[in-house]
Amino acid sequence: MRIEPSGQACGATVTGIDLAAPLSAATVADLRAEWLRHHVLVFPEQNLTDDHLEAFTLAFGGFGEDPFIAPIPGRQHIIAVARAADETAPIFAENFHSDWSFQARPPAGT
């Protein structure tokens, strides 16, 4: 696994790991440490099914429940965040926000 800091105030790119494969406890601990260090992790070129995405999420804690956005059909914990190429409305969440921090038990991350 390789971690490349973005050079910005936060963020790092993680390569050399297949998130579709089961992750060892040591790998999860390493990723958690990097997440806490960099605040945002990017995992480029991953080929994840919905099942893989949910398994990866569960490695870091429980799912959040969004009271405002319905999940995609057939999934309880995955929402679609999409933008058409010709949309001109302001970018979703371009202003500072904190997902789900208002909940009594917010998830570890979003």
KOLKOL-507675 format. One record per residue (C-alpha): x, y, z; residue number from 1. Coordinates in Angstrom, 3 decimals. Each point is the difference from the previous one (the first is absolute). Layout:
// KOLKOL-507675
PT     east    north       up  nr
PT        X        Y        Z NUM
...
END
This chain:
// KOLKOL-507675
PT     east    north       up  nr
PT    0.000    0.000    0.000   1
PT    1.327    3.434   -0.901   2
PT   -1.191    3.322    1.460   3
PT    0.664    3.201   -1.947   4
PT   -0.942    3.237    1.825   5
PT   -1.821    2.513   -2.197   6
PT    2.236    2.897    1.001   7
PT   -3.113    1.939    0.984   8
PT   -1.510    0.666    3.432   9
PT   -1.378   -3.541    0.070  10
PT   -0.269   -3.122   -2.098  11
PT    2.102   -2.878   -1.268  12
PT   -0.232   -2.515   -2.829  13
PT    0.194   -3.686    0.921  14
PT    1.213   -2.454   -2.637  15
PT    1.210   -3.580    0.022  16
PT   -3.079   -1.345    1.751  17
PT   -3.062   -1.826   -1.322  18
PT   -3.039    1.115    1.960  19
PT   -2.071   -2.802   -1.547  20
PT    2.114   -2.570    1.869  21
PT   -0.498   -0.730    3.695  22
PT    2.144    2.317    2.127  23
PT    2.033   -1.248    2.935  24
PT   -0.375    1.644    3.393  25
PT    3.528    1.388   -0.397  26
PT   -0.851    1.585   -3.369  27
PT   -3.178    1.546    1.430  28
PT    2.044    1.374    2.920  29
PT    2.581    1.446   -2.412  30
PT   -2.726    1.598   -2.140  31
PT   -1.715    1.431    3.081  32
PT    3.301    1.551    1.125  33
PT    0.506    1.553   -3.452  34
PT   -3.611    1.239   -0.028  35
PT    0.551    1.709    3.351  36
PT    3.315    1.448   -1.220  37
PT   -1.252    1.287   -3.384  38
PT   -3.763    0.410    0.692  39
PT   -0.926   -1.005   -3.576  40
PT    1.183   -3.096   -1.860  41
PT   -0.392   -0.560   -3.744  42
PT    0.098   -3.541   -1.401  43
PT    0.306    0.343   -3.806  44
PT   -0.793   -2.694   -2.548  45
PT   -1.937   -2.298    2.338  46
PT   -2.487   -2.416   -1.539  47
PT   -2.583   -0.367    2.762  48
PT   -3.416   -1.571   -0.096  49
PT   -2.644    1.263    2.406  50
PT    0.797   -2.988    2.231  51
PT    3.704    0.937    0.028  52
PT   -0.816    3.614    0.852  53
PT   -2.201   -1.048    2.902  54
PT    2.625   -2.459    1.324  55
PT    2.703    2.692   -0.161  56
PT   -2.283    2.455    1.806  57
PT   -0.761   -2.503    2.763  58
PT    3.734   -0.473    0.628  59
PT    0.035    3.581    1.322  60
PT   -3.268    0.061    1.929  61
PT   -3.737   -0.180   -0.467  62
PT   -2.047    1.567   -2.738  63
PT   -1.505    3.462    0.307  64
PT   -3.671    0.590   -0.577  65
PT   -0.735    3.024   -2.191  66
PT   -3.431    1.443    0.787  67
PT   -0.004    2.145   -3.164  68
PT    1.263   -2.192   -2.862  69
PT   -1.529   -3.314   -1.043  70
PT    2.384   -2.869   -0.765  71
PT    0.321   -1.509   -3.453  72
PT   -2.517   -2.729   -0.849  73
PT    0.820   -3.313    1.621  74
PT    2.500    1.439    2.496  75
PT   -0.613    1.325    3.470  76
PT    3.334    1.770    0.492  77
PT    1.128    1.368   -3.381  78
PT   -1.129    3.295   -1.486  79
PT    0.729    1.324   -3.471  80
PT    1.832    3.301   -0.236  81
PT   -0.130    0.963   -3.661  82
PT    0.296    3.108   -2.128  83
PT   -0.762    0.237   -3.707  84
PT    2.661    1.576   -2.216  85
PT   -2.346    2.853   -0.984  86
PT   -1.181    0.934    3.518  87
PT    0.543    3.639    0.920  88
PT   -1.331    0.052    3.565  89
PT    2.596    0.526    2.748  90
PT    2.045   -3.092    0.776  91
PT   -1.571   -2.190    2.656  92
PT    1.620    0.661    3.372  93
PT    2.489    2.550   -1.340  94
PT   -0.356    1.914    3.251  95
PT    1.286   -1.354    3.284  96
PT   -2.300   -2.519    1.605  97
PT    0.245   -2.934    2.348  98
PT   -2.005   -3.033   -1.023  99
PT   -2.212   -1.411    2.719 100
PT    1.729    1.753    2.921 101
PT   -3.464    1.026    1.236 102
PT   -0.950   -3.609    0.703 103
PT    0.145   -1.488    3.489 104
PT    2.393   -2.707   -1.308 105
PT    1.697    1.238   -3.175 106
PT    2.122   -2.470   -1.977 107
PT    3.787    0.035    0.296 108
PT    0.318    1.482   -3.483 109
PT   -1.814    0.843   -3.184 110
END
